[in-house]
Amino acid sequence: MAGDTTARVRQLVAESGLTQAEFAVKAGLDAPKMSKSLSGVRRFTSLDLARIADLCGVSVDWLLGVDPVTPATAARTTTVPLKSADSAIREAERLAQLRADLAFLGYHQEVPRFAITRTSASCMDQGRDLAALATAHAAQKGIALWRCKDLAGAVEAAFGVDVRVHRLADGFDGLSWSDDHSSLIVVGTSEVPARQRFTIAHELGHLLAGDDQGLHVDADIHDTDHKSKPSEKRANTFAAELLLPAEMLREKAHGITWSLEAFAMLACELWVSPSTLAWKLFNLQLIDKTQCDFFRGLTAWDAARKANAVESLGEWIQLTSRARIPAPLVRTTFQAYADGKATLRPYANLIGVDTDTLREAISDMREDSPPES
């Protein structure tokens, strides 16, 4: 591995047209130390490799001779046309590669896995069991997922999963990606908040269940053929139970005299679509079929008007229609830079800011800091 790395660095030096010493200076390395590394007397440090990768536009994995992260390969085995998923797959590949580079530097993503104990149970029972485990895990961190308007942030805080909200074409719902170094969800921006919320929960179900290590594409989670698969039934049941826990709904329904206004207020409080809530209440035998059919006819806008929550719905739409970078990944990437183990470029690329501008901003923040007492 060390020999392969040395050969790749030599290749980059040759392709740069610079002398070895000039290359070292441009990469921010000590020329004598680089010479020793290339001669085999000294090993390249993780920061050396990060700086070389930064300068030459390659990944640390490439310098190490590690196979690159290629979720696009897995996507070819799905029934989803690659064209509709292409943007999401490219973004997943980019973020997964960054996680791989961070893992090399010693920054590992920790995501819990929950064993499905009742292997003989139906996929829907497994989904409910998995949701109970996930809910309990989040509760230990003081997070009630069904309460959270910002489900992406709540999922990151509770499980350490990276959640990327990305501008995607063709109404693409989302995907999940899991490998030895990364667990991430990519969903599209949406003016239908309840659908994006359900998609995030659905993809989390795939990750926590360990479905399809690698890429799992859900272009349309409501497609009839797609949602008939056992793993999709489990993920859908997981999402429905995670967002609308049966015990919580029974408590809230206790003593309620069902009316259009009462139902609308509950739908707005729980950040779900009227249709989803109506079906869940019916399946729990908390409302009858006539009430279910009546309540299902409401739109989110109808519910918001009945519940006097139009402003909250507007804020929710604004939240879900904006692109979002994974907060844990942002923190870890900056920490690697702050610890002197990585350059500023990966952090700058992640947040979409030019490195010179970002370096100047960081310098300004340090100058504005109060003096130590």
C-alpha positions as CSV (number, residue, x, y, z in Angstrom):
1,M,0.0,0.0,0.0
2,A,2.8,2.4,0.9
3,G,4.6,1.7,-2.4
4,D,1.4,2.3,-4.3
5,T,0.9,5.6,-2.6
6,T,4.4,6.7,-3.3
7,A,4.0,5.8,-6.9
8,R,0.8,7.8,-7.2
9,V,2.4,10.8,-5.6
10,R,5.3,10.5,-8.0
11,Q,2.8,10.3,-10.9
12,L,1.1,13.5,-9.7
13,V,4.4,15.3,-9.4
14,A,5.4,14.3,-12.9
15,E,2.0,15.4,-14.3
16,S,2.2,18.7,-12.5
17,G,5.2,19.8,-14.5
18,L,6.8,21.1,-11.3
19,T,10.0,20.0,-9.6
20,Q,9.6,17.9,-6.5
21,A,10.5,20.8,-4.3
22,E,8.1,23.2,-6.1
23,F,5.4,20.6,-5.8
24,A,6.0,20.3,-2.1
25,V,5.9,24.1,-1.6
26,K,2.7,24.4,-3.6
27,A,1.1,21.6,-1.6
28,G,2.1,23.2,1.7
29,L,4.6,20.5,2.6
30,D,8.2,20.5,3.8
31,A,10.3,19.7,0.8
32,P,13.0,17.6,2.7
33,K,10.2,15.6,4.5
34,M,8.5,15.0,1.2
35,S,11.8,13.8,-0.3
36,K,12.2,11.3,2.5
37,S,8.6,10.1,2.1
38,L,9.2,9.5,-1.6
39,S,12.4,7.6,-0.9
40,G,10.7,5.4,1.6
41,V,12.5,6.7,4.7
42,R,9.4,8.5,6.1
43,R,5.7,7.7,5.8
44,F,3.3,10.3,4.4
45,T,1.1,11.6,7.2
46,S,-2.6,11.9,6.8
47,L,-2.3,15.7,6.5
48,D,0.4,15.3,3.8
49,L,-2.0,13.1,1.8
50,A,-4.9,15.5,2.4
51,R,-2.8,18.4,1.1
52,I,-1.6,16.5,-2.0
53,A,-5.2,15.3,-2.7
54,D,-6.4,18.9,-2.3
55,L,-3.8,20.3,-4.7
56,C,-4.3,17.7,-7.4
57,G,-8.0,17.3,-7.2
58,V,-7.9,13.6,-6.3
59,S,-9.3,11.7,-3.3
60,V,-7.2,10.4,-0.5
61,D,-8.6,6.9,-1.3
62,W,-7.1,7.2,-4.8
63,L,-3.7,8.0,-3.3
64,L,-4.0,5.0,-1.0
65,G,-5.1,2.7,-3.9
66,V,-8.5,2.1,-2.4
67,D,-11.4,1.4,-4.7
68,P,-13.5,4.6,-5.0
69,V,-17.0,4.8,-3.6
70,T,-19.3,3.9,-6.6
71,P,-23.0,3.8,-5.6
72,A,-23.9,4.3,-9.3
73,T,-22.9,0.7,-9.9
74,A,-25.5,-0.6,-7.4
75,A,-28.1,1.6,-9.0
76,R,-27.9,-0.3,-12.2
77,T,-29.5,-3.3,-10.5
78,T,-32.6,-1.3,-9.6
79,T,-35.7,-0.7,-11.8
80,V,-35.3,3.1,-11.5
81,P,-34.1,4.8,-14.7
82,L,-30.6,6.1,-14.0
83,K,-31.5,9.5,-15.6
84,S,-34.1,10.3,-13.0
85,A,-31.8,9.3,-10.1
86,D,-28.6,10.6,-11.6
87,S,-28.3,13.8,-9.6
88,A,-29.1,12.1,-6.3
89,I,-26.6,9.3,-7.0
90,R,-23.9,11.8,-7.8
91,E,-24.5,13.7,-4.6
92,A,-24.5,10.5,-2.6
93,E,-21.2,9.5,-4.2
94,R,-19.7,12.9,-3.3
95,L,-20.8,12.7,0.3
96,A,-19.8,9.1,0.8
97,Q,-16.3,9.8,-0.6
98,L,-15.9,12.6,1.8
99,R,-16.9,10.3,4.7
100,A,-14.3,7.8,3.5
101,D,-11.6,10.4,3.4
102,L,-12.6,11.5,6.9
103,A,-12.5,7.9,8.2
104,F,-8.9,7.7,6.9
105,L,-8.1,10.8,9.0
106,G,-9.6,9.1,12.1
107,Y,-13.1,10.6,12.1
108,H,-15.6,7.8,12.0
109,Q,-19.4,8.1,11.7
110,E,-21.3,6.2,14.4
111,V,-24.7,5.0,13.4
112,P,-26.7,2.4,15.5
113,R,-27.9,-0.8,14.0
114,F,-30.9,-2.6,15.4
115,A,-31.3,-6.4,15.1
116,I,-34.7,-7.5,13.9
117,T,-35.3,-10.2,16.5
118,R,-38.6,-11.6,15.2
119,T,-37.3,-13.0,11.9
120,S,-40.3,-15.2,11.6
121,A,-42.7,-12.2,11.8
122,S,-44.3,-10.5,8.9
123,C,-42.3,-7.6,7.3
124,M,-44.9,-5.2,8.7
125,D,-44.5,-6.5,12.2
126,Q,-40.7,-6.2,11.7
127,G,-41.2,-2.6,10.7
128,R,-43.2,-1.9,13.9
129,D,-40.6,-3.6,16.0
130,L,-37.8,-1.6,14.4
131,A,-39.7,1.7,14.9
132,A,-40.1,0.9,18.6
133,L,-36.4,0.3,19.0
134,A,-35.6,3.5,17.0
135,T,-38.1,5.6,19.1
136,A,-36.6,4.3,22.3
137,H,-33.1,5.1,21.1
138,A,-34.1,8.7,20.2
139,A,-36.0,9.1,23.5
140,Q,-32.7,8.4,25.4
141,K,-31.3,11.5,23.7
142,G,-34.4,13.5,24.6
143,I,-35.8,13.5,21.1
144,A,-39.4,12.6,20.2
145,L,-39.3,12.3,16.4
146,W,-43.0,12.7,15.9
147,R,-42.9,16.1,17.5
148,C,-40.1,17.5,15.3
149,K,-41.0,19.7,12.3
150,D,-37.3,19.5,11.2
151,L,-37.2,15.7,10.9
152,A,-33.9,15.8,9.0
153,G,-32.1,17.5,11.9
154,A,-33.8,15.3,14.4
155,V,-32.7,12.1,12.6
156,E,-29.1,13.4,12.5
157,A,-29.2,14.2,16.2
158,A,-30.7,10.9,17.2
159,F,-28.9,8.5,14.9
160,G,-25.8,10.3,13.4
161,V,-27.1,9.7,9.9
162,D,-26.2,12.4,7.3
163,V,-29.4,13.8,5.7
164,R,-28.9,15.8,2.5
165,V,-31.9,17.7,1.1
166,H,-31.0,18.3,-2.5
167,R,-32.7,19.9,-5.5
168,L,-33.7,17.0,-7.6
169,A,-35.6,16.7,-10.9
170,D,-38.5,14.6,-11.9
171,G,-40.1,14.5,-8.5
172,F,-37.5,12.0,-7.2
173,D,-38.3,11.0,-3.6
174,G,-35.0,9.8,-2.2
175,L,-32.3,7.2,-1.6
176,S,-30.2,5.8,1.2
177,W,-26.5,4.8,1.1
178,S,-24.6,2.7,3.6
179,D,-21.1,1.4,3.6
180,D,-18.2,0.8,6.0
181,H,-17.7,4.6,6.4
182,S,-21.0,6.3,5.7
183,S,-24.7,6.2,6.3
184,L,-26.6,8.9,4.5
185,I,-30.0,9.8,3.1
186,V,-30.6,12.1,0.1
187,V,-34.1,13.4,-0.5
188,G,-35.4,16.0,-2.8
189,T,-36.6,19.5,-1.9
190,S,-40.4,19.5,-1.8
191,E,-43.4,21.8,-1.6
192,V,-45.2,18.8,-0.1
193,P,-43.7,18.7,3.3
194,A,-45.5,15.6,4.5
195,R,-44.2,13.5,1.6
196,Q,-40.6,14.6,2.2
197,R,-41.0,13.8,6.0
198,F,-42.3,10.4,5.2
199,T,-39.5,9.8,2.7
200,I,-36.8,10.6,5.3
201,A,-38.4,8.2,7.8
202,H,-38.7,5.5,5.1
203,E,-35.0,5.8,4.1
204,L,-34.0,5.7,7.8
205,G,-35.9,2.4,8.0
206,H,-33.8,1.0,5.2
207,L,-30.6,2.1,6.9
208,L,-31.4,0.9,10.4
209,A,-32.6,-2.5,9.0
210,G,-29.4,-2.9,7.0
211,D,-31.4,-3.2,3.7
212,D,-29.2,-3.4,0.6
213,Q,-25.8,-2.5,1.8
214,G,-24.7,0.1,-0.7
215,L,-27.3,2.1,-2.6
216,H,-31.0,1.9,-2.2
217,V,-33.0,4.0,-4.6
218,D,-36.6,5.0,-3.9
219,A,-37.6,7.2,-6.9
220,D,-41.2,7.0,-6.0
221,I,-42.0,5.4,-2.6
222,H,-45.7,5.3,-3.5
223,D,-45.3,3.4,-6.7
224,T,-47.6,0.3,-6.5
225,D,-45.0,-2.2,-7.7
226,H,-42.2,-0.7,-5.7
227,K,-44.1,-0.6,-2.4
228,S,-45.2,-4.2,-2.7
229,K,-41.7,-5.5,-2.0
230,P,-41.2,-6.9,1.5
231,S,-38.3,-4.5,2.3
232,E,-40.5,-1.6,1.1
233,K,-43.5,-2.7,3.2
234,R,-41.2,-2.9,6.2
235,A,-39.8,0.6,5.6
236,N,-43.3,2.0,5.0
237,T,-44.6,0.5,8.2
238,F,-41.5,1.7,10.1
239,A,-42.0,5.2,8.8
240,A,-45.7,5.3,9.7
241,E,-45.1,4.0,13.2
242,L,-42.1,6.3,13.8
243,L,-44.1,9.4,12.8
244,L,-47.4,8.3,14.3
245,P,-46.6,5.9,17.3
246,A,-49.7,3.9,18.1
247,E,-49.4,4.5,21.9
248,M,-49.1,8.3,21.4
249,L,-52.2,8.3,19.1
250,R,-54.3,6.3,21.5
251,E,-53.4,8.8,24.3
252,K,-54.2,11.8,22.1
253,A,-57.5,10.3,20.8
254,H,-58.7,9.5,24.4
255,G,-61.6,11.7,25.1
256,I,-61.6,13.4,21.7
257,T,-65.0,14.1,20.1
258,W,-64.0,13.8,16.5
259,S,-64.9,16.7,14.3
260,L,-63.3,18.3,11.2
261,E,-61.6,20.9,13.4
262,A,-60.4,18.3,16.0
263,F,-58.9,16.1,13.3
264,A,-57.3,19.1,11.5
265,M,-55.7,20.3,14.6
266,L,-54.2,16.9,15.3
267,A,-52.9,16.6,11.7
268,C,-51.2,20.0,12.0
269,E,-49.8,19.2,15.4
270,L,-48.2,15.9,14.2
271,W,-46.8,17.3,10.9
272,V,-48.4,14.7,8.7
273,S,-50.9,14.7,5.8
274,P,-54.6,14.3,6.7
275,S,-54.7,11.1,4.5
276,T,-51.9,9.4,6.4
277,L,-53.4,10.3,9.8
278,A,-56.8,9.2,8.8
279,W,-55.6,5.8,7.7
280,K,-53.5,5.3,10.9
281,L,-56.4,6.2,13.1
282,F,-58.7,3.8,11.2
283,N,-56.2,1.0,11.4
284,L,-56.0,1.5,15.2
285,Q,-59.8,1.5,15.3
286,L,-59.9,5.0,16.7
287,I,-62.2,6.2,14.0
288,D,-64.6,4.3,11.8
289,K,-64.5,3.9,8.0
290,T,-67.0,6.7,7.3
291,Q,-64.9,9.1,9.4
292,C,-61.7,7.9,7.7
293,D,-63.1,8.5,4.2
294,F,-64.3,11.9,5.2
295,F,-61.1,13.1,6.8
296,R,-58.9,11.6,4.0
297,G,-60.6,14.1,1.7
298,L,-58.9,17.0,3.4
299,T,-55.8,18.6,1.9
300,A,-53.0,19.9,4.0
301,W,-54.2,23.4,3.2
302,D,-57.7,22.6,4.3
303,A,-56.4,21.2,7.6
304,A,-54.2,24.3,8.2
305,R,-57.2,26.6,7.6
306,K,-59.5,24.6,9.9
307,A,-56.8,24.5,12.6
308,N,-55.8,28.2,12.2
309,A,-52.3,27.0,11.3
310,V,-51.7,28.5,7.9
311,E,-48.6,30.4,9.0
312,S,-47.1,27.2,10.4
313,L,-47.8,25.3,7.2
314,G,-46.1,28.1,5.2
315,E,-43.0,27.9,7.5
316,W,-43.0,24.2,7.0
317,I,-43.1,24.5,3.2
318,Q,-40.3,27.0,3.3
319,L,-38.2,24.5,5.4
320,T,-38.7,21.6,3.1
321,S,-38.3,23.5,-0.1
322,R,-34.7,24.6,0.8
323,A,-31.6,22.6,0.1
324,R,-29.8,21.4,3.2
325,I,-26.3,20.1,3.9
326,P,-25.8,17.4,6.5
327,A,-24.9,19.1,9.8
328,P,-22.8,16.2,11.3
329,L,-20.7,16.1,8.1
330,V,-20.2,19.9,8.2
331,R,-19.1,19.7,11.9
332,T,-16.7,16.8,11.3
333,T,-15.2,18.3,8.2
334,F,-14.5,21.5,10.0
335,Q,-13.1,19.6,13.0
336,A,-10.6,17.8,10.8
337,Y,-9.4,21.2,9.5
338,A,-9.4,22.7,13.0
339,D,-7.3,19.7,14.3
340,G,-4.8,20.3,11.5
341,K,-5.5,17.0,9.8
342,A,-7.1,18.3,6.6
343,T,-7.0,21.4,4.5
344,L,-9.8,23.9,4.3
345,R,-10.9,22.9,0.8
346,P,-13.1,19.9,1.7
347,Y,-15.0,22.1,4.2
348,A,-15.3,24.9,1.7
349,N,-16.5,22.6,-1.1
350,L,-19.1,21.1,1.2
351,I,-20.7,24.4,2.2
352,G,-20.2,25.9,-1.3
353,V,-17.8,28.7,-0.4
354,D,-14.6,29.7,-2.1
355,T,-11.6,28.7,0.0
356,D,-10.0,32.2,0.0
357,T,-13.3,33.8,1.0
358,L,-13.8,31.2,3.8
359,R,-10.2,31.6,5.0
360,E,-10.7,35.4,5.2
361,A,-14.0,34.9,7.1
362,I,-12.3,32.6,9.6
363,S,-9.5,35.1,10.1
364,D,-12.1,37.9,10.6
365,M,-13.9,35.8,13.2
366,R,-10.7,35.2,15.1
367,E,-9.8,38.9,15.1
368,D,-13.3,39.7,16.4
369,S,-13.0,37.3,19.3
370,P,-12.8,38.9,22.8
371,P,-9.3,38.7,24.4
372,E,-8.6,36.0,26.9
373,S,-8.8,37.2,30.5
